[in-house]
């Protein structure tokens, strides 16, 4: 399936949620570092639910703040301008979907796994020398957003791929490519384009299954794509600690990507706090 086919599939979906205007405005601010902090603060504060969820995450054990953060401006001082923008966009996307089961799909479990991945991406990035992009949390959080589109708009295709993945013990992206010609990562990238999210986010989500598909990644993005890929495997292990195959893959990729040994992997797993929010 070509990019044009995927774009048409996403743009032609009649009932798929649109990103709220406030989130689109915030996404645009990520590329305008000259915009006053009060602009991002006022946009977040205009949405009480977004404000509450953002402050909940910022005050979670993940960030280790010494005292409660009650204002968006304080969050910007703690995390930085781009991190706050990207966190707000990620939370806004989550808010588009039901917090519980709907039509046989467990949205709560999906978002629990997504939040684990987002937090894991931030922890992994903190252990790698050099500055990492501010988008790592949101990219980890949203890496599988394409699944939500497929569940709503092509449930038979996704169900067939899931059956193939489990029956043949192959990664879901591989099964998707074989069964219907595309994969949820490509769909997620098209969604991010439709929602006018930053270009880096689009590319990271598009390629985050590169290791499963044995594909190359664009120049300059390998590090963050590896971070997001590894964060997804971390989430798999946290969802099912008894899954020896997932843990073996986590150890293998941690060593291959960043030279992490099993002790470092254990430290990453132990550092991820309980579920921060789901509704």
Steps between C-alpha positions, in 0.01 A plus 500: 500500500648835396516818708231643273274202573556539874440873488175445311391233748556735795359813340194308379401378845173674584479447875858506622558767767664828408765643727355789703592847377684576825726199444570606140594848624732352761660270241578800282666674793761223526677650198476859624736528795461878495134479604448620859453234766170665590366399157544127560380542858182680397416235240544214745311682774208554260437123514439397865525127426828540313636719781405244767656208311819688423555604861429142611778369276744777586447428871537123453801306637647495149609864516607488865400858578591623847168674551158514335479674162174696480555725198583439135771765516668303778477184285673685216778605739542138611470316168568755231278659239494223238449220750193669643360560151552141394362363825186711455451371147546138609244539778257665257519203265433260786193700598341436158426137582287317758665425836350149518407210275301583189401272211713223647818709523655578839596867470607517865751219449621660176565834673661333798750338265542828312574694818753236607668543161502879523655499846747228396608709201584788731696278738692333216585840350635619836753214497644581160784755470417824324179694464199308378199658326228638725247286312599167657215478752230586247654281231507208742146572611358528147709239318204262461226755438447346156352195675208716614424596141510139383279380786233750398534502124654167394426261786499187281843583357643566844338189645644287220845643560475438875402140436793455263739664746400267780466188287832539321684675785600798286496871593167672441648743245629208294161327513326822397726547200438142390123504557388839370809673359558770760553526875373701795824702519445633148138576585608677818739717302219602265282586799774719644532677166124554493514639853787731399739360760876570473681332211738317735201339673365386164830338400563332835154344508529392137826313559477378859462136388812524282675217687209259453472590132879508447479845342731800502404824673543859378832672568512684830210317661647160586560581867148612585345224289705241688390657829134477403538145368662389825235681706233293329675178601531633857123552501449142376707367791315715754165383362603134528802448731482123447556534124853365466513573127425869556768525769754325279422744218532793740843383614608436142395839365619689807847356442490549122366855501668658803732247663262447794559189707229307689570703817430827317183354352387398849565854624290644216212264579519576871499876443171510313232610748150359531245610242481879504158547345262332266192723499 
